[in-house]
Amino acid sequence: MSDTNEFFTDYLPGKLKENPSLSSIGSVYQFDIDGAGTWTVDLKTEGGVVAEGAADAADCVVTIAKDDFEGLLDNPANGMILFTQGKLKVSNIGLAMSLQKILS
């Protein structure tokens, strides 16, 4: 199983550095992960920025439990299942659809 902290501190910043085109999504995501804290992924800033803590103005807030998030990291295609089960909540469904590009 993937590790939430490692994802936000190592994997995602590295992925954004290698794929700066991901910042073309042009949105700020806030991940409220029960059991792992809050993280912000700012794709409005050139190159993208990942930071611990809440966003000043998130375009999409993602709420999920740590175990479910780590399962989602292992298999991003399960996002729709978690959403329909009420285990994954998003404030903007349209922007949430772009999450697979970030998570995979």
N, C-alpha and C positions, 0 to 999 in steps of 0.2 A: 504494500500500500504506500502511496506517495505521502510525503510529509508537508503539511500546510506551511509551516514556517520556512522550510527549505524552498518551497515553491515560490514564495514571495521574496525571499532574501537572495536566492541564488538563480533558480531556473528562469523565472520571468524576466528579471533585469537582463540576464544573458540573452534570452530570446529576443527582447526588444533591441538590444545592441546589434544582434546578428540580422534582425529583420526590421529595420527602421520604418518600413512601409506600414507596419501595424499601427503606427500612430495616425495613419490616415483614417482610422475609425473615428477619430476626433471627438471622443467622449471621455467623461470621467466616471469610473466605476468605483463604488464603495462596497467592499465585501465585509459584511458583519457575520463572522463565523463563531458560533457559539462553541466555546471551549478553546478558541485559538485567537480571539481578538478581532480587531478591525483593521483593514488594509485598504489603501487607496491606489488605484491604477489610473494615472492621468495620461490619457492618450491625446490630449489637446496640446500638450507640451511636445515640442519637436523631439523625436527619439523616444518619447514616453518616459514616465517616472513612476516608480513603485515606492510607496512609503507606508510605514506603519501608522495607523491612526485614521480618524475620520476625515472625509473630504469637506472643504468649505462649501462646495456646491456640486454634489454628485448628480450626474445625468441619469444614472441607474444604480440603485442600491440592491445588492444581492444578499439575501439572508438565508443561512444554511447552517446545519450542525457540522462540527469538525469531521466526524466520521463520514458523513454523507459527502462533504466536500472532497475528502481524500479519495473516496470511491469515484467521484466525478473526475478527479484528476487522472485516475487509472483508466477510466472509460468515459470520455466526454459525451459520447452518444447517449448515455443514461440521463442526461439533463432533462429531457422531456418526461421521462418516467418519474424522476424526483419532483418535477414541477406538478404533474398531475396528482401525485400522492400528497402534495402540500408540504413536502420536505425542502423544497427550493422555492423561495419567494423572490420575485423581482419587481422593481417599481416601474420598469419600462420594458415591455416584452420585445419590442422592436430592437432595442439595443442589446437585450439579452441574447438575441439570436447571433450576434457577433462574438459572443463569448467563446464559442467553439474554436475560433481562430486563435484566441488567447490561451485557452486551456490545453489545446492539443499540441 
